[in-house]
């Protein structure tokens, strides 16, 4: 019965291991192991924080909106900034959700010159669709109107934007 009780004990039951752990060399080894573990944990934490920070910075950079510049070689915009905002909102409402209203999009884009489209593009910014990541106006138009007929109509009104 005494043997069974010894095998069920917890902790260091090996007398040699107990003697080694109790000796000055054993204490020094245990202290060194603890110091090394703390250093590795600190380095791991620093790497984790830097990795998370880098990922967040990358996502912010990747998802930023880059505005278009007007082209001085073309006529000035034929709409004001307020009109551009209103047109951007009308385009968003026409394309947001399931299905896009091509007629509203064509009416809204009709009459814009190149720099007018740039103003609307900048006022539109990046907006969220029902499913997916934020898109610019040009990305929305490409995403919503995939048939050659729809694209031809849009390109007839504003050549070269799709």
C-alpha angles and dihedrals in degrees: 000000000000091000092054091052092053093052092053095053119113127227127025106353095162107093092208092053090046091051092048093049090049095050122091090248090051092049090050091050092049091048091049091050091051092048091049091048091052092049092050091047091050092049091046091051092049092049091048093050092047091047093051091046091049092049092050091048091049092050091048091049094045095048097044121121115243110200122218120242121229116249114238091202089068127062116278119269113288093212135059125242090256091052089048090054091050092049091047090053092047090051091049092050091048093052104032119101127013113343128002128246103233094184093057091046092051092047091049095048095042114111097017119132122211095272089044088057089049089055091050091045091053092045090050093053114168116329134183121249122209089264126017139024130318116287138194122238093264090049090050092051092048091046098046101039111049103147117097090234093057092044092049091053093049092045090050090058096039111016117214102012095109 
